[in-house]
Amino acid sequence: MSTSPTRSHRLRVLHIVPDMGVGGLPRVVETLCRTTDPARFEVGVLTLNFAGELAEALAAAGYATHDLPRPGKGPDYGASRRVAALLRRERVDVVHTHNTQALMHGGLGALFAGVRTLIHTDHARPFPDALKYMVIERVLSTLAYKVVGVSEHTTDALHRYEWIPRAKLCTIPNGIEPGLFDGSRSREEVRAATRASLGIAADAEVLLIGARLEEQKGITYLLQAMPTILAARPKARLVIAGTGTLRSALEAEAQALGVSGQVQFLGVRLDMPALLVSADLFMLPSNWEGLPMIVLEALAAQCPIIATAVGGVPSAVRAGESGVLVPPRDPAALARAVIALLQDPRERARLATGGRAVFDAHFSAAAMARQYEALYTRQAR
C-alpha cells in the first residue's frame, strides 16, 4: 500500500481472500474496496491462491493488490508467517478475512503481526460443513472483533453449527453500486446491441444465469427443465455466463437432452449489467447460497428473477414482490415458473419494478460499506 501524507488519519485495511476471480465473494470485496470511504481508509487486497480478473481491475484503479506465492505443492504451513510479514511491512491496521482459508492464514497472520482488529465475513456454504472446518472457524473466531454473516440464514448457521456467540456475530447483507446500471444508452439500445452481439434474435425469450459452473448453482436442474420449457415456449433461449469445473459436463448434458441448440455457454463475462438488461428472466437454481451478488445485480437491473428458496436468497427475492421462489433440485417447478412468467409480460414488469424497490431499500453498496466501516473503527456493538 502506498505511503500517504494523510497516513495518520486513515486506517489501513487489508482484505484477505482465496482469489479475485469473477464470482460472488470477489465482487463483494471489489465493491467494498471501491465504496469504503477513501478519506478515512486505505484499502488493499491479498489473494492466497491466485489473483484473477477483479484483482487486475482493482490494481488498474490504483488499489494495492498482493498475492501470496506458494513455495511448492502440498500444505502451505508457512502461509500465516508470510501473511504476518506482509502485514508488518504494510503497517496494516485492520485485517478483513473472507471465508475459512482466509481466516486460517489471515487470522493467525494478524495474531503474529499484532494487528488489533480482525473482521471475518462468512459468505455462506452448506451447513453443517466438514467438522474440521467448523472447529477451525470456531477457534479462530475468538481472534476476531466481529464475525459477519451475509444473511440472517448464514449468521444463524454460524451460531448453530460453529457455536460462535451471538455477541460476536452480526449480519451485513451484500450490496452493489446501482450506478453500474446507469449509462448513456437506453435500456432498449443496450438490450438490442447485446442480443445482436450474441447472435440472439430480438424476439427470443432469454433466460440468463450468471454463476460459477459448480454443483452449488444447480444448473443441471435448469437444463433438465429446458425440454419442458421449449415445448411450451419454443423461442426460449438459455444463456449461461460463467465458468467452472462442470462446464464440459453441462455442455454434454445439454447435448444429451437435445437442447444444446437453445443453450449458449458464454464463459467469463464482465458485462453482466448489459446481459441482465438483455434478458427476460434471471435464473438462480442453486442448491445452497448465502446472498449472491448476482441476485442484487438482477434486482438493480430490473430483471425478473426465478430462484430457489435457499439460504439468504428469500431476503432479496421476495415471493410475489421481487421474484418467484421454487424448491431446489426441482426441474418441474423451474419449468412451471418459467412458462408462467414468459406467458405474462405484465407480471414480469411488476416484479421488475418491485425488485428495484427492494434493492434501493436494502441492498445498496453504500449501506454495506458504512456498516463495515463501523466494524473497522470498532464502533459497532
C-alpha positions as a printed NumPy array, in Angstrom:
array([[  0.   ,   0.   ,   0.   ],
       [  1.4  ,   3.348,  -0.947],
       [  2.524,   5.736,   1.766],
       [  0.257,   8.745,   2.076],
       [  0.792,  12.155,   3.721],
       [ -2.542,  11.597,   5.481],
       [ -1.39 ,   8.246,   6.911],
       [ -2.161,   9.292,  10.497],
       [ -5.794,   9.949,   9.571],
       [ -6.503,   6.77 ,   7.596],
       [ -6.753,   3.198,   8.744],
       [ -5.076,   0.654,   6.508],
       [ -7.474,  -2.193,   5.747],
       [ -6.339,  -5.383,   4.027],
       [ -8.908,  -7.821,   2.619],
       [ -7.611, -11.395,   2.553],
       [ -9.391, -13.672,   0.075],
       [ -8.812, -17.004,  -1.669],
       [ -8.814, -15.282,  -5.066],
       [-10.28 , -12.378,  -7.003],
       [-11.673, -14.249,  -9.989],
       [-15.138, -13.472, -11.284],
       [-17.528, -14.673,  -8.579],
       [-19.758, -13.517,  -5.756],
       [-17.177, -13.238,  -2.986],
       [-14.649, -11.348,  -5.12 ],
       [-17.417,  -8.999,  -6.288],
       [-18.264,  -8.187,  -2.677],
       [-14.626,  -7.402,  -1.952],
       [-14.218,  -5.334,  -5.105],
       [-17.344,  -3.36 ,  -4.234],
       [-16.139,  -2.794,  -0.675],
       [-12.797,  -1.522,  -1.93 ],
       [-14.468,   0.946,  -4.248],
       [-17.082,   2.202,  -1.764],
       [-15.139,   2.322,   1.516],
       [-14.514,   5.994,   2.372],
       [-11.051,   6.845,   0.942],
       [-10.733,   9.833,   3.268],
       [-10.787,   7.509,   6.29 ],
       [ -9.436,   4.198,   4.998],
       [ -6.657,   2.954,   2.72 ],
       [ -7.775,  -0.386,   1.299],
       [ -5.893,  -3.245,  -0.335],
       [ -6.354,  -6.923,  -1.175],
       [ -4.244, -10.038,  -0.6  ],
       [ -5.073, -13.176,  -2.619],
       [ -3.966, -16.567,  -1.303],
       [ -4.442, -18.833,  -4.328],
       [ -4.399, -16.687,  -7.459],
       [ -5.134, -13.075,  -8.362],
       [ -7.858, -13.129, -11.033],
       [ -9.664, -10.63 , -13.21 ],
       [-11.044,  -8.461, -10.423],
       [ -7.633,  -8.079,  -8.787],
       [ -6.38 ,  -6.772, -12.11 ],
       [ -9.298,  -4.33 , -12.269],
       [ -8.574,  -3.066,  -8.757],
       [ -4.869,  -2.691,  -9.49 ],
       [ -5.685,  -0.701, -12.624],
       [ -7.878,   1.566, -10.489],
       [ -4.992,   2.258,  -8.122],
       [ -5.704,  -0.138,  -5.269],
       [ -2.863,  -2.112,  -3.726],
       [ -3.066,  -5.81 ,  -4.549],
       [ -0.789,  -8.558,  -3.262],
       [ -0.563, -12.283,  -3.747],
       [  0.983, -14.955,  -1.567],
       [  3.171, -17.186,  -3.72 ],
       [  3.279, -20.805,  -2.575],
       [  6.712, -22.364,  -2.024],
       [  5.616, -25.647,  -3.647],
       [  2.94 , -28.307,  -3.723],
       [  1.242, -29.689,  -0.629],
       [  0.132, -27.977,   2.594],
       [  1.385, -24.416,   2.949],
       [  2.391, -24.42 ,   6.608],
       [  4.282, -21.157,   6.329],
       [  1.438, -19.088,   4.871],
       [  0.453, -17.436,   8.152],
       [  4.019, -16.324,   8.8  ],
       [  4.285, -14.835,   5.328],
       [  0.944, -13.06 ,   5.825],
       [  2.248, -11.664,   9.12 ],
       [  5.38 , -10.368,   7.413],
       [  3.248,  -8.594,   4.813],
       [  1.01 ,  -7.081,   7.492],
       [  4.021,  -5.69 ,   9.353],
       [  5.644,  -4.406,   6.18 ],
       [  2.469,  -2.655,   5.027],
       [  1.608,  -1.422,   8.537],
       [ -1.922,  -2.795,   8.294],
       [ -4.401,  -1.674,  10.971],
       [ -7.382,  -3.883,  10.087],
       [ -7.425,  -7.378,   8.597],
       [-10.697,  -8.399,   6.924],
       [-10.779, -12.104,   6.042],
       [-13.318, -13.798,   3.781],
       [-14.224, -17.487,   4.255],
       [-12.345, -20.248,   6.059],
       [ -8.989, -20.397,   4.26 ],
       [ -8.516, -16.648,   4.594],
       [ -9.424, -16.799,   8.293],
       [ -6.891, -19.573,   8.878],
       [ -3.947, -17.741,   7.341],
       [ -5.128, -14.175,   7.851],
       [ -6.333, -14.669,  11.401],
       [ -3.086, -16.273,  12.536],
       [ -1.103, -13.758,  10.491],
       [ -2.899, -10.898,  12.249],
       [ -2.147, -12.516,  15.619],
       [  1.557, -12.943,  14.814],
       [  1.804,  -9.377,  13.462],
       [ -0.03 ,  -7.82 ,  16.399],
       [ -2.864,  -6.385,  14.287],
       [ -5.52 ,  -5.307,  16.75 ],
       [ -8.65 ,  -5.527,  14.603],
       [ -9.69 ,  -8.66 ,  12.716],
       [-13.052,  -8.803,  10.916],
       [-14.201, -12.051,   9.348],
       [-17.012, -12.492,   6.814],
       [-18.573, -15.856,   6.051],
       [-20.028, -15.784,   2.543],
       [-22.09 , -18.928,   3.092],
       [-21.63 , -22.624,   2.417],
       [-23.773, -25.655,   3.136],
       [-24.078, -26.361,   6.85 ],
       [-23.119, -28.497,   8.603],
       [-19.736, -28.26 ,   6.914],
       [-16.864, -30.687,   7.496],
       [-16.242, -30.797,  11.235],
       [-12.587, -29.752,  10.953],
       [-13.521, -26.538,   9.135],
       [-16.232, -25.657,  11.626],
       [-13.852, -26.257,  14.528],
       [-11.167, -24.138,  12.866],
       [-13.593, -21.265,  12.385],
       [-14.909, -21.587,  15.918],
       [-11.412, -21.431,  17.417],
       [-10.103, -18.661,  15.176],
       [-13.281, -16.601,  15.565],
       [-12.092, -15.859,  19.095],
       [ -9.412, -13.661,  17.493],
       [-11.993, -11.575,  15.625],
       [-13.675,  -8.404,  16.766],
       [-16.752,  -9.441,  14.783],
       [-17.808, -12.352,  12.565],
       [-20.196, -11.293,   9.803],
       [-22.811, -13.364,   8.023],
       [-24.037, -12.087,   4.667],
       [-27.608, -13.064,   5.551],
       [-29.536, -13.894,   8.692],
       [-29.581, -17.5  ,   7.468],
       [-25.775, -17.579,   7.423],
       [-25.471, -15.835,  10.787],
       [-27.888, -18.294,  12.374],
       [-25.906, -21.213,  10.912],
       [-22.632, -19.852,  12.336],
       [-24.21 , -19.748,  15.782],
       [-25.915, -23.124,  15.49 ],
       [-23.156, -25.186,  13.907],
       [-19.963, -23.375,  14.924],
       [-21.124, -22.251,  18.356],
       [-19.967, -18.68 ,  17.786],
       [-21.567, -16.471,  20.463],
       [-24.345, -14.162,  19.335],
       [-22.462, -11.189,  20.775],
       [-19.599, -11.902,  18.375],
       [-21.887, -12.163,  15.326],
       [-23.602,  -9.616,  13.127],
       [-25.308,  -9.619,   9.737],
       [-24.364,  -7.286,   6.883],
       [-26.168,  -8.023,   3.602],
       [-24.109,  -7.779,   0.455],
       [-24.552,  -4.612,  -1.567],
       [-23.691,  -3.326,  -5.025],
       [-23.395,   0.031,  -6.719],
       [-26.577,   0.896,  -8.604],
       [-24.584,   3.3  , -10.747],
       [-23.198,   0.258, -12.583],
       [-26.524,   0.058, -14.392],
       [-26.742,   3.69 , -15.466],
       [-25.393,   4.649, -18.877],
       [-25.731,   6.972, -21.812],
       [-27.744,   4.441, -23.843],
       [-31.338,   3.5  , -23.19 ],
       [-32.263,   0.052, -21.917],
       [-33.73 ,  -0.738, -25.325],
       [-30.478,   0.169, -27.071],
       [-28.395,  -1.903, -24.639],
       [-30.794,  -4.841, -24.985],
       [-30.706,  -4.768, -28.793],
       [-26.932,  -4.339, -29.023],
       [-26.196,  -7.1  , -26.512],
       [-28.502,  -9.579, -28.194],
       [-27.044,  -8.767, -31.581],
       [-23.507,  -9.326, -30.263],
       [-24.56 , -12.779, -29.019],
       [-26.44 , -13.726, -32.165],
       [-29.759, -13.871, -30.296],
       [-32.945, -12.898, -32.125],
       [-34.827,  -9.823, -30.975],
       [-37.958, -11.891, -30.273],
       [-36.201, -14.679, -28.354],
       [-37.209, -15.226, -24.744],
       [-33.882, -15.152, -22.929],
       [-33.267, -16.953, -19.643],
       [-29.958, -15.82 , -18.143],
       [-27.858, -17.391, -15.441],
       [-24.596, -15.859, -14.27 ],
       [-22.739, -18.199, -11.943],
       [-19.786, -20.458, -11.385],
       [-20.412, -23.758, -13.125],
       [-20.284, -25.841,  -9.963],
       [-22.639, -28.174,  -8.117],
       [-23.765, -25.41 ,  -5.756],
       [-25.5  , -23.496,  -8.541],
       [-27.821, -26.346,  -9.582],
       [-27.509, -25.614, -13.297],
       [-28.188, -29.264, -14.151],
       [-31.77 , -28.866, -12.892],
       [-32.32 , -25.872, -15.159],
       [-31.016, -27.851, -18.124],
       [-33.385, -30.675, -17.199],
       [-36.243, -28.164, -17.223],
       [-35.417, -26.881, -20.708],
       [-37.21 , -29.573, -22.781],
       [-40.485, -28.783, -20.981],
       [-39.909, -25.045, -21.29 ],
       [-39.15 , -25.289, -25.001],
       [-42.228, -27.418, -25.66 ],
       [-44.372, -24.555, -24.351],
       [-42.137, -21.61 , -25.36 ],
       [-40.122, -22.6  , -28.448],
       [-38.423, -19.189, -28.639],
       [-36.848, -19.628, -25.202],
       [-33.053, -19.488, -25.033],
       [-30.822, -20.22 , -22.033],
       [-27.688, -18.092, -21.777],
       [-25.097, -19.209, -19.212],
       [-22.368, -16.738, -18.2  ],
       [-19.545, -18.109, -16.104],
       [-17.026, -20.891, -15.958],
       [-16.13 , -23.737, -13.648],
       [-15.242, -27.396, -13.348],
       [-18.629, -28.601, -14.62 ],
       [-18.645, -26.771, -17.939],
       [-17.835, -29.804, -20.082],
       [-20.308, -31.971, -18.186],
       [-23.071, -29.382, -18.538],
       [-22.401, -28.966, -22.256],
       [-22.612, -32.751, -22.649],
       [-25.844, -32.797, -20.656],
       [-27.399, -30.127, -22.875],
       [-26.432, -32.217, -25.895],
       [-27.929, -35.382, -24.386],
       [-31.167, -33.561, -23.556],
       [-31.457, -32.309, -27.13 ],
       [-31.381, -28.628, -26.116],
       [-27.808, -27.652, -26.995],
       [-29.047, -25.523, -29.883],
       [-31.03 , -23.4  , -27.431],
       [-28.326, -23.178, -24.746],
       [-25.387, -20.804, -25.051],
       [-22.297, -21.015, -22.812],
       [-20.535, -17.641, -22.745],
       [-17.686, -18.278, -20.323],
       [-16.48 , -15.476, -18.049],
       [-18.197, -12.144, -18.695],
       [-17.522,  -8.735, -17.191],
       [-20.63 ,  -7.138, -18.72 ],
       [-23.338,  -8.65 , -16.524],
       [-25.367,  -5.398, -16.351],
       [-25.778,  -5.45 , -20.136],
       [-26.567,  -9.16 , -20.143],
       [-29.229,  -8.636, -17.46 ],
       [-30.848,  -5.84 , -19.445],
       [-30.909,  -8.111, -22.489],
       [-32.623, -10.971, -20.612],
       [-36.309, -11.642, -19.957],
       [-35.691, -13.666, -16.798],
       [-32.757, -14.208, -14.477],
       [-32.441, -17.749, -13.15 ],
       [-30.73 , -18.948,  -9.969],
       [-31.459, -22.673,  -9.41 ],
       [-28.918, -23.031,  -6.567],
       [-28.741, -25.919,  -4.121],
       [-27.395, -23.626,  -1.393],
       [-26.475, -19.944,  -1.141],
       [-25.683, -17.066,   1.147],
       [-26.763, -13.853,  -0.548],
       [-25.375, -13.904,  -4.109],
       [-24.229, -10.608,  -5.576],
       [-25.701, -11.55 ,  -8.929],
       [-29.193, -11.577,  -7.408],
       [-28.674,  -7.987,  -6.296],
       [-27.443,  -7.096,  -9.772],
       [-30.606,  -8.577, -11.25 ],
       [-32.769,  -6.578,  -8.823],
       [-30.938,  -3.377,  -9.69 ],
       [-31.163,  -4.101, -13.418],
       [-34.914,  -4.745, -13.112],
       [-34.626,  -8.253, -14.497],
       [-37.356, -10.525, -13.059],
       [-35.911, -13.386, -11.018],
       [-36.765, -17.043, -10.582],
       [-34.654, -18.558,  -7.812],
       [-34.619, -21.434,  -5.39 ],
       [-35.65 , -20.719,  -1.802],
       [-32.274, -21.474,  -0.222],
       [-30.039, -19.653,   2.25 ],
       [-30.369, -15.894,   2.206],
       [-31.958, -15.726,  -1.242],
       [-35.531, -15.147,   0.069],
       [-34.354, -11.996,   1.846],
       [-33.834, -10.421,  -1.582],
       [-36.063, -12.47 ,  -3.889],
       [-39.329, -11.924,  -2.07 ],
       [-42.068, -14.144,  -3.413],
       [-44.653, -12.146,  -5.307],
       [-42.799,  -8.878,  -4.703],
       [-39.395,  -9.081,  -6.35 ],
       [-39.39 , -12.551,  -7.902],
       [-40.576, -16.143,  -7.85 ],
       [-39.195, -18.795,  -5.494],
       [-39.199, -22.54 ,  -6.187],
       [-37.825, -25.544,  -4.278],
       [-34.225, -26.607,  -5.017],
       [-33.46 , -29.64 ,  -7.203],
       [-36.893, -29.491,  -8.859],
       [-36.779, -29.172, -12.681],
       [-40.584, -29.393, -12.955],
       [-41.068, -26.442, -10.596],
       [-38.475, -24.419, -12.527],
       [-40.24 , -25.182, -15.811],
       [-43.667, -24.202, -14.455],
       [-42.356, -20.912, -13.09 ],
       [-40.546, -20.011, -16.32 ],
       [-43.514, -20.831, -18.539],
       [-45.917, -18.875, -16.324],
       [-43.782, -15.734, -16.355],
       [-42.958, -15.888, -20.054],
       [-46.689, -16.034, -20.713],
       [-47.369, -12.965, -18.525],
       [-45.423,  -9.827, -19.504],
       [-47.423,  -7.66 , -17.087],
       [-46.363,  -9.834, -14.152],
       [-42.737,  -9.675, -15.314],
       [-42.938,  -5.897, -15.406],
       [-44.471,  -5.781, -11.927],
       [-41.738,  -7.992, -10.468],
       [-39.059,  -5.922, -12.202],
       [-40.348,  -2.73 , -10.599],
       [-40.739,  -4.423,  -7.228],
       [-37.226,  -5.823,  -7.428],
       [-35.679,  -2.409,  -7.942],
       [-37.655,  -1.063,  -4.981],
       [-36.331,  -3.884,  -2.762],
       [-32.792,  -3.186,  -3.946],
       [-32.998,   0.553,  -3.292],
       [-34.353,  -0.01 ,   0.205],
       [-31.999,  -2.731,   1.407],
       [-29.013,  -3.608,  -0.769],
       [-27.001,  -0.553,  -1.779],
       [-23.215,  -0.708,  -1.698],
       [-23.107,   2.453,   0.402],
       [-25.168,   0.859,   3.164],
       [-22.889,  -2.208,   3.174],
       [-19.718,  -0.12 ,   3.268],
       [-20.89 ,   2.104,   6.134],
       [-21.666,  -0.955,   8.264],
       [-18.237,  -2.443,   7.638],
       [-16.584,   0.903,   8.346],
       [-18.192,   0.857,  11.8  ],
       [-16.554,  -2.53 ,  12.379],
       [-13.164,  -1.322,  11.152],
       [-13.256,   1.525,  13.675],
       [-14.676,  -0.794,  16.383],
       [-17.747,   1.394,  16.811],
       [-20.279,  -1.408,  16.251],
       [-21.652,  -3.361,  19.194]])
